Amino acid sequence: MEERVSISISEGVADVRLVRADKMNALDQAMFEALVAATDRLSKDKSVRVVVLSGEGRAFCAGLDMGRFAAMKEKGGNGIPGGENRDLTMRTHGQANFPQQAVWGWRQLPVPVIAAVHGVAFGGGFQLSLGADMRFLSADARMSVMEIKWGLVPDMAGTPILASLVRDDILRDLTYTGRIFSAQEAMTYGLATRICDDPRAAALEVAREIAGKSPDAIRAAKRLLNNLSVDPGPALLAESVEQQKLIGSANQTEAVRANLEKRAPKFAD
């Protein structure tokens, strides 16, 4: 896990960092596994009262590793962690499958999670930020629901979380176009909690403040707030069903090839 995600705990605050800076913290199989392992570890540590999630280097997380898209181009493969035969509809972690748990696990933690986002949070990286209770962004941060670029849909628990944060027409705009939007737009849409000069420092400061509150009350508050959401189970399963139908299809493979070859796609009707 340490090769992809580092965890240091001090005075109740878990400082969790993605440490694949040379690849802008892109999500390869090892990163997925490390994220799931991190939430599993933190969920069992009673000393943890707050979590700050951030990325080293130039970005929070650039999304799915380009090597997986290259594999899709060459083999028409699924590009998902764990090999070609993973059934996305299989629930491996309660209501979630394995890739979804890399995001949903942060929402399930019994303590608050603050994502400190700088650089880019694209595709799966954007969805990862959604797993947090709050998102602190740098002024120059950029985000995107980028899955449509690759002929895919958000399938890492993004849709049920986004539905609770964003106006329906805005959600459709971002999902259909995959356009990149700014921190200021994210704030307008309800996707940013704060815009900060140094989001990680600000997140750690707020985390220390929360860590000074009654841990019983904080955990109770998170349970109550999580229960305000509608049952995410059907949405999580729907993500997986739709994504599984798209992966490896002719138009999805064409989307990947066109992007990697830097040309306009030619989709079949």
C-alpha positions as CSV (number, residue, x, y, z in Angstrom):
1,M,0.0,0.0,0.0
2,E,2.8,2.4,0.9
3,E,3.9,2.5,-2.8
4,R,0.7,4.3,-3.7
5,V,-0.9,5.7,-0.5
6,S,0.9,6.9,2.7
7,I,-0.9,7.3,6.0
8,S,0.4,9.2,9.0
9,I,-1.7,9.8,12.1
10,S,-1.1,12.5,14.7
11,E,-3.5,13.7,17.4
12,G,-6.5,12.0,15.8
13,V,-5.9,13.3,12.3
14,A,-5.0,10.8,9.6
15,D,-3.0,12.5,6.8
16,V,-3.5,10.3,3.8
17,R,-1.6,11.1,0.6
18,L,-1.6,9.6,-2.9
19,V,2.1,9.1,-3.6
20,R,2.4,8.4,-7.3
21,A,3.4,11.9,-8.2
22,D,5.3,10.9,-11.4
23,K,2.0,9.8,-12.9
24,M,-0.1,12.6,-11.3
25,N,-1.5,10.0,-8.9
26,A,-3.3,8.2,-11.7
27,L,-5.4,5.1,-10.8
28,D,-3.6,1.9,-11.7
29,Q,-4.5,-1.5,-10.1
30,A,-2.0,-0.9,-7.3
31,M,-3.6,2.5,-6.5
32,F,-7.1,1.0,-6.4
33,E,-5.9,-1.7,-4.1
34,A,-4.1,0.8,-1.9
35,L,-7.2,3.1,-1.6
36,V,-9.4,0.2,-0.6
37,A,-6.8,-1.0,1.9
38,A,-6.5,2.5,3.4
39,T,-10.2,2.8,4.1
40,D,-10.2,-0.7,5.6
41,R,-7.3,0.2,7.9
42,L,-8.7,3.5,8.9
43,S,-12.2,2.2,9.6
44,K,-10.7,-0.1,12.3
45,D,-8.5,2.5,14.0
46,K,-10.4,4.0,16.9
47,S,-7.7,6.7,17.4
48,V,-8.6,8.3,14.0
49,R,-11.1,11.2,14.4
50,V,-10.7,13.0,11.0
51,V,-9.1,12.2,7.7
52,V,-7.4,14.5,5.2
53,L,-7.0,13.0,1.7
54,S,-4.6,14.7,-0.7
55,G,-2.1,14.0,-3.6
56,E,1.6,14.6,-3.8
57,G,3.1,16.4,-6.8
58,R,1.3,18.4,-9.4
59,A,-2.2,17.0,-9.0
60,F,-4.7,15.4,-6.7
61,C,-5.5,12.6,-9.2
62,A,-5.5,12.6,-13.0
63,G,-8.0,9.7,-13.3
64,L,-7.6,6.2,-14.7
65,D,-4.0,5.3,-15.6
66,M,-3.3,5.8,-19.3
67,G,-1.9,2.3,-19.5
68,R,-5.4,0.9,-19.0
69,F,-6.7,2.9,-21.9
70,A,-3.8,1.6,-24.0
71,A,-4.8,-1.9,-23.1
72,M,-8.4,-1.1,-24.2
73,K,-7.1,0.1,-27.5
74,E,-5.0,-2.9,-28.2
75,K,-7.2,-5.6,-26.9
76,G,-10.6,-4.1,-26.5
77,G,-10.1,-5.1,-22.8
78,N,-12.1,-3.7,-19.9
79,G,-9.2,-1.8,-18.4
80,I,-10.6,-2.3,-14.9
81,P,-8.5,-3.3,-11.9
82,G,-8.1,-7.0,-11.3
83,G,-7.9,-8.3,-14.8
84,E,-10.1,-8.9,-17.8
85,N,-12.6,-11.1,-16.1
86,R,-13.8,-8.9,-13.3
87,D,-17.6,-8.8,-13.2
88,L,-18.5,-5.2,-12.3
89,T,-22.0,-6.2,-11.2
90,M,-20.6,-8.4,-8.5
91,R,-21.0,-6.7,-5.1
92,T,-17.7,-7.2,-3.2
93,H,-18.0,-4.6,-0.5
94,G,-21.6,-4.4,0.7
95,Q,-23.5,-2.4,-1.9
96,A,-20.3,-1.6,-3.9
97,N,-18.0,-3.4,-6.2
98,F,-14.2,-3.2,-5.9
99,P,-13.6,-0.1,-8.0
100,Q,-16.5,1.7,-6.4
101,Q,-15.1,0.9,-2.9
102,A,-12.0,3.0,-3.7
103,V,-14.4,6.0,-3.5
104,W,-17.4,4.7,-1.5
105,G,-15.0,3.5,1.3
106,W,-14.3,7.1,2.2
107,R,-18.0,7.9,2.5
108,Q,-18.4,4.9,4.7
109,L,-15.7,5.8,7.1
110,P,-17.2,6.6,10.5
111,V,-15.3,9.9,10.7
112,P,-15.2,13.0,8.5
113,V,-13.0,13.1,5.4
114,I,-11.7,16.3,3.8
115,A,-10.3,16.1,0.3
116,A,-7.6,18.7,-0.4
117,V,-7.6,19.1,-4.2
118,H,-5.0,20.9,-6.3
119,G,-4.0,20.6,-9.9
120,V,-6.5,18.3,-11.6
121,A,-9.2,15.9,-10.4
122,F,-10.4,14.2,-13.6
123,G,-12.6,11.2,-14.1
124,G,-11.9,8.6,-11.4
125,G,-9.9,11.2,-9.6
126,F,-12.8,13.6,-9.5
127,Q,-15.0,10.7,-8.2
128,L,-12.4,10.0,-5.5
129,S,-12.8,13.6,-4.3
130,L,-16.5,13.0,-4.1
131,G,-16.0,10.3,-1.5
132,A,-15.0,12.9,1.0
133,D,-17.4,14.8,3.2
134,M,-15.8,18.2,2.1
135,R,-13.6,19.3,-0.7
136,F,-11.1,22.1,-0.3
137,L,-9.8,23.3,-3.7
138,S,-6.9,25.5,-4.8
139,A,-7.9,28.4,-6.9
140,D,-6.4,26.9,-10.0
141,A,-7.8,23.4,-9.5
142,R,-9.7,21.9,-12.5
143,M,-12.2,19.1,-12.4
144,S,-14.1,17.0,-15.0
145,V,-16.5,14.1,-15.3
146,M,-14.2,12.9,-18.0
147,E,-15.5,9.3,-18.6
148,I,-17.5,10.3,-21.7
149,K,-14.2,11.1,-23.4
150,W,-13.4,7.4,-23.3
151,G,-16.9,6.2,-24.2
152,L,-17.7,5.4,-20.6
153,V,-19.9,6.5,-17.7
154,P,-19.0,7.4,-14.1
155,D,-18.9,4.1,-12.3
156,M,-17.0,4.7,-9.1
157,A,-19.9,5.8,-6.9
158,G,-19.9,9.2,-8.5
159,T,-23.5,9.3,-9.6
160,P,-25.3,8.7,-6.3
161,I,-23.0,11.3,-4.6
162,L,-23.3,13.8,-7.4
163,A,-27.1,13.5,-7.3
164,S,-27.0,14.8,-3.7
165,L,-24.7,17.7,-4.5
166,V,-25.5,19.1,-7.9
167,R,-28.6,20.5,-9.7
168,D,-29.9,17.9,-12.1
169,D,-29.3,19.9,-15.3
170,I,-25.8,20.8,-14.2
171,L,-25.0,17.1,-13.5
172,R,-26.3,16.2,-17.0
173,D,-24.2,19.0,-18.6
174,L,-21.0,17.8,-16.9
175,T,-21.7,14.2,-17.6
176,Y,-22.7,14.5,-21.2
177,T,-19.9,16.9,-22.2
178,G,-17.0,15.9,-20.0
179,R,-15.9,19.5,-20.0
180,I,-13.2,20.7,-17.6
181,F,-14.5,23.2,-15.1
182,S,-12.7,25.5,-12.7
183,A,-12.6,25.7,-8.9
184,Q,-14.8,28.8,-9.0
185,E,-17.4,26.8,-11.1
186,A,-17.1,23.9,-8.7
187,M,-18.0,26.2,-5.9
188,T,-21.0,27.5,-7.8
189,Y,-22.2,24.0,-8.6
190,G,-21.9,22.8,-5.0
191,L,-18.8,20.6,-5.6
192,A,-16.3,22.7,-3.6
193,T,-16.6,23.5,0.1
194,R,-13.8,26.1,0.1
195,I,-11.3,27.6,-2.2
196,C,-7.9,28.0,-0.5
197,D,-4.4,29.2,-1.2
198,D,-3.1,26.0,0.3
199,P,-6.0,23.4,0.4
200,R,-4.0,20.8,2.3
201,A,-2.9,23.2,5.0
202,A,-6.4,24.5,5.3
203,A,-7.8,20.9,5.5
204,L,-5.4,19.9,8.2
205,E,-6.3,23.0,10.2
206,V,-10.0,22.2,10.0
207,A,-9.3,18.5,10.7
208,R,-7.4,19.5,13.9
209,E,-10.4,21.6,14.9
210,I,-12.8,18.7,14.3
211,A,-10.5,16.3,16.1
212,G,-10.9,18.4,19.2
213,K,-14.6,17.8,19.4
214,S,-16.3,14.8,21.0
215,P,-15.5,11.8,18.8
216,D,-18.7,10.2,19.8
217,A,-20.7,13.2,18.7
218,I,-18.7,13.5,15.4
219,R,-19.3,9.9,14.5
220,A,-23.0,10.2,15.4
221,A,-23.2,13.3,13.2
222,K,-21.7,11.5,10.3
223,R,-24.1,8.6,10.7
224,L,-27.0,11.0,10.7
225,L,-25.8,12.9,7.7
226,N,-25.1,9.8,5.7
227,N,-28.6,8.6,6.5
228,L,-30.1,11.7,4.9
229,S,-29.1,10.3,1.5
230,V,-31.4,8.0,-0.5
231,D,-30.4,4.3,-0.6
232,P,-27.3,4.3,-2.9
233,G,-27.6,0.6,-3.6
234,P,-29.7,0.8,-6.8
235,A,-27.5,3.6,-8.2
236,L,-24.3,1.8,-7.5
237,L,-25.5,-1.3,-9.2
238,A,-26.9,0.7,-12.2
239,E,-23.4,2.3,-12.6
240,S,-21.9,-1.1,-12.9
241,V,-24.5,-2.6,-15.3
242,E,-24.3,0.4,-17.7
243,Q,-20.5,0.5,-17.6
244,Q,-20.1,-3.2,-18.2
245,K,-22.3,-3.0,-21.3
246,L,-20.1,-0.1,-22.6
247,I,-16.7,-1.5,-21.9
248,G,-15.2,-3.2,-24.9
249,S,-18.1,-2.2,-27.2
250,A,-17.3,-1.0,-30.7
251,N,-18.0,2.7,-30.0
252,Q,-16.2,2.7,-26.6
253,T,-13.1,1.1,-28.2
254,E,-13.3,3.7,-31.0
255,A,-13.4,6.5,-28.4
256,V,-10.3,5.2,-26.8
257,R,-8.4,4.7,-30.1
258,A,-9.4,8.2,-31.4
259,N,-8.2,9.9,-28.2
260,L,-4.9,8.0,-28.1
261,E,-4.4,8.6,-31.8
262,K,-5.4,12.3,-31.5
263,R,-8.1,12.2,-34.1
264,A,-11.8,12.7,-34.4
265,P,-13.8,9.5,-33.5
266,K,-16.0,7.8,-36.0
267,F,-18.9,6.4,-34.1
268,A,-21.4,3.9,-35.5
269,D,-25.1,4.7,-35.2
